[in-house]
Amino acid sequence: MEKNLIYTGKTKNVYALDNGNYLLKFKDDCTGKDGVFDPGENSVGLTIDGVGDVNLRMSVYFFEKINAAGIRTHYVSADLENTTMEVLPAKVFGKGLEVICRNKAVGSFYRRYCDYVTLGADLPSYVETTFKNDELGDPLVTKDALVILGVMTDEQYEAIKDMTQKITRIVADDLLEKGLVLYDIKFEYGYAADGSVMLIDEIASGNMRVYKDGEYVDPMTLSKLFFAE
């Protein structure tokens, strides 16, 4: 099948396929700073052998589970040998939107609301959205603003919120079976030509904050624990 490179990303390249779908090529490049891996950084800081492979494997594992649960994603198939994933075409919301689901009060949520909540307090699968904008620090945006700005419809927002909470439960339950506790997780969504919402991008260790026995598990260690026999 013919493929044409259309986008070079920090951790993935995107190719257009002649069947109308797209091919994501997972790379070993990682975001970080001064040679230290940090999923929150906005630039490539280092290369770690095998990162692309393990990110793809975890994504495939969860995409297949989510599809089986009747929740729509862009996932079609994967070629683990070549570290690629075929996906359905989807438009992103606005110039890019991140959706975070929080089960525990940590990170930026705790920094914002520490006057009202204790660190690590339980949250009821709280969903929040941020615009992807490095210069502005990925600003929070409310449902009303998303609708008023024409980024999405009220119905699309409600679909994203419902899907996010269901997917988070799938991931959290799976991790719990391995003795791991999901504190929060970040997703991206797109929409098809008919406006229907689907989960896109990846579901990898760098997109989630996980703890084991009360201690934070860094993404590289999490990947190893996840696939440990």
CORZIWO-V17925 format. One record per pair of residues at least 4 apart in sequence whose ideal C-beta (glycine too) atoms are under 8 Angstrom apart, sorted by sequence separation. I is the first residue (numbers start at 1). GAP is how many residues later the second one is. D is the distance in whole Angstrom. If there is no record, write none. Layout:
i = (I,I)
gap = (GAP,GAP)
d = (D,D)
This chain:
i = (9,17,32,41,47,50,51,52,53,54,55,56,57,58,59,60,61,62,63,64,65,67,79,92,93,102,105,106,107,108,109,110,113,117,133,134,141,142,143,144,145,147,152,153,154,155,156,157,158,159,160,161,162,163,164,165,166,167,168,169,170,171,172,173,174,176,191,192,199,203,211,217,218,219,220,221,222,223,224,8,9,17,32,33,66,67,79,92,105,114,131,133,141,146,147,152,175,176,191,202,205,211,212,217,7,8,16,17,31,32,67,78,79,132,133,146,147,175,176,191,192,210,211,7,15,16,30,31,38,66,78,79,102,110,131,147,175,190,191,209,210,5,6,14,15,31,33,37,67,77,78,105,109,130,131,141,152,189,190,217,5,6,14,15,30,31,32,36,37,76,77,110,130,172,189,5,6,14,15,31,33,35,36,63,75,76,130,131,141,147,172,189,190,4,13,14,31,34,35,37,64,76,129,130,143,146,171,188,189,3,4,12,13,31,32,33,63,75,76,105,128,129,187,188,210,3,12,31,32,74,75,105,106,129,188,206,212,3,12,13,30,31,32,74,105,106,109,129,143,168,171,187,205,208,2,3,11,12,29,30,60,74,105,204,205,1,2,6,11,30,59,74,104,105,187,1,29,30,104,105,109,129,168,205,1,11,29,30,60,104,105,185,205,10,11,28,59,103,104,109,204,3,11,28,60,103,167,187,10,28,30,102,186,205,28,29,56,103,185,186,28,57,102,103,164,185,27,28,56,101,102,184,185,27,60,101,102,183,184,26,59,101,102,163,182,183,26,53,56,100,182,183,56,99,100,182,183,26,56,99,100,160,181,26,53,99,100,180,181,52,98,129,180,181,10,97,98,167,171,180,10,11,97,98,127,179,10,97,98,127,163,179,96,97,156,175,95,96,163,94,95,96,127,159,160,171,180,95,127,159,125,152,156,98,125,11,156,153,180,125,11,97,125,180,180,178,178,97,175,93,97,21,94,27,25,26,94,25,26,93,94,25,26,93,24,23,24,99,23,24,23,24,93,101,120,22,23,101,21,22,99,103,21,22,101,21,22,101,21,17,20,103,109,107,104,106,107,106,103,104,103,104,102,103,102,101,100,101,100,100,101,99,100,98,99,98,99,98,99,72,97,42,71,96,97,71,71,92,93,69,93,92,93,91,90,91,66,69,90,91,90,107,89,106,66,88,65,62,90,92,62,65,88,90,62,87,74,72,74,72,73,74,72,73,74,72,73,71,66,63,66,63,62,59,58,59,58,59,56,58,55,58,55,54,55,54,55,58,39,39,55,58,51,54,58,57,48,54,31,26,30,24,39,37,37,37,12)
gap = (4,4,4,4,4,4,4,4,4,4,4,4,4,4,4,4,4,4,4,4,4,4,4,4,4,4,4,4,4,4,4,4,4,4,4,4,4,4,4,4,4,4,4,4,4,4,4,4,4,4,4,4,4,4,4,4,4,4,4,4,4,4,4,4,4,4,4,4,4,4,4,4,4,4,4,4,4,4,4,5,5,5,5,5,5,5,5,5,5,5,5,5,5,5,5,5,5,5,5,5,5,5,5,5,6,6,6,6,6,6,6,6,6,6,6,6,6,6,6,6,6,6,6,7,7,7,7,7,7,7,7,7,7,7,7,7,7,7,7,7,7,8,8,8,8,8,8,8,8,8,8,8,8,8,8,8,8,8,8,8,9,9,9,9,9,9,9,9,9,9,9,9,9,9,9,10,10,10,10,10,10,10,10,10,10,10,10,10,10,10,10,10,10,11,11,11,11,11,11,11,11,11,11,11,11,11,11,11,11,12,12,12,12,12,12,12,12,12,12,12,12,12,12,12,12,13,13,13,13,13,13,13,13,13,13,13,13,14,14,14,14,14,14,14,14,14,14,14,14,14,14,14,14,14,15,15,15,15,15,15,15,15,15,15,15,16,16,16,16,16,16,16,16,16,16,17,17,17,17,17,17,17,17,17,18,18,18,18,18,18,18,18,18,19,19,19,19,19,19,19,19,20,20,20,20,20,20,20,21,21,21,21,21,21,22,22,22,22,22,22,23,23,23,23,23,23,24,24,24,24,24,24,24,25,25,25,25,25,25,26,26,26,26,26,26,26,27,27,27,27,27,27,28,28,28,28,28,29,29,29,29,29,29,30,30,30,30,30,30,31,31,31,31,31,32,32,32,32,32,32,33,33,33,33,33,33,34,34,34,34,34,34,35,35,35,35,36,36,36,37,37,37,37,37,37,37,37,38,38,38,39,39,39,40,40,41,41,42,42,43,44,44,44,45,46,47,48,49,51,53,54,55,55,56,57,57,57,58,58,58,58,59,59,59,60,61,61,61,62,62,63,63,63,63,63,64,64,64,65,65,65,65,66,66,66,67,67,67,68,69,69,69,75,76,77,77,77,78,79,79,80,80,81,81,82,83,84,84,85,86,86,87,87,88,88,89,89,90,90,91,91,92,92,92,92,95,96,96,96,97,97,98,98,99,100,100,101,101,101,101,102,102,103,103,104,104,105,108,108,108,109,109,110,110,112,113,116,124,124,125,125,125,126,126,126,127,127,128,133,136,137,140,141,143,144,144,145,145,146,146,147,147,149,150,150,151,151,165,167,168,168,168,169,169,169,170,172,173,175,176,176,178,180,181,182,183,190)
d = (6,5,5,6,8,6,6,6,6,6,6,6,6,7,6,6,7,6,6,6,7,7,8,5,4,8,6,5,7,6,6,6,5,5,8,7,5,7,6,6,6,8,4,7,7,6,6,6,6,6,6,7,6,6,6,7,7,6,6,6,7,6,6,7,7,7,6,5,8,6,6,5,7,7,7,6,6,7,6,5,7,6,5,6,5,8,5,7,5,8,7,6,6,5,7,6,4,7,6,7,8,6,5,5,7,8,6,6,8,5,6,7,8,6,7,5,7,7,8,5,6,8,6,4,7,8,5,6,7,6,5,8,6,7,6,5,5,8,7,7,5,6,6,6,4,6,5,7,6,7,7,7,8,4,6,8,8,6,6,7,8,7,7,8,8,8,5,7,6,8,5,5,6,8,7,5,5,6,7,4,8,6,7,5,7,4,5,6,8,7,4,6,4,6,7,8,7,7,5,7,7,6,7,6,8,6,6,8,6,4,5,5,4,6,7,5,4,6,6,5,6,5,6,5,5,7,6,6,3,4,8,7,7,8,4,5,7,6,6,7,7,6,5,5,6,6,8,8,5,7,6,8,4,8,7,8,7,6,5,6,7,8,6,8,7,6,5,8,6,5,8,5,5,4,8,6,8,7,7,8,8,7,6,4,7,6,5,6,5,7,6,8,5,6,7,5,8,7,6,8,8,5,7,6,8,6,7,7,6,6,6,5,5,7,7,8,6,6,6,7,5,7,8,8,6,4,8,5,7,6,5,7,7,5,7,7,8,8,5,4,7,5,7,8,6,4,7,7,6,7,8,7,8,7,5,6,6,6,6,8,8,5,7,5,6,5,7,5,5,5,7,8,7,7,8,6,5,7,7,5,7,8,7,8,8,6,5,6,6,5,7,8,7,7,7,6,7,3,7,7,7,8,5,8,6,7,7,7,7,5,8,8,7,7,5,7,6,7,7,6,7,8,7,7,8,7,7,8,8,8,7,6,7,8,8,5,4,6,7,5,8,5,7,5,6,5,5,6,7,8,6,6,8,5,8,7,8,6,5,5,5,7,6,8,8,6,6,4,6,7,6,6,8,8,8,5,7,7,6,4,6,7,7,6,4,6,6,6,7,5,7,7,8,6,5,7,7,6,6,8,7,5,6,8,7,6,6,7,7,7,7,5,7,6,3,6,6,6,6,8,6,7,8,6,6,7,6,7,6,8,6,7,7,5,8,7,7,7,5,7,6,7,4,4,5,7,7,7,7,8,8,7,4,4,8,5,6,6,8,5,6,6,4,8,7,8,7,7,4,7,8,6,8,4,8,7,7,7,8,8,8,8,6,8,7,6,8)
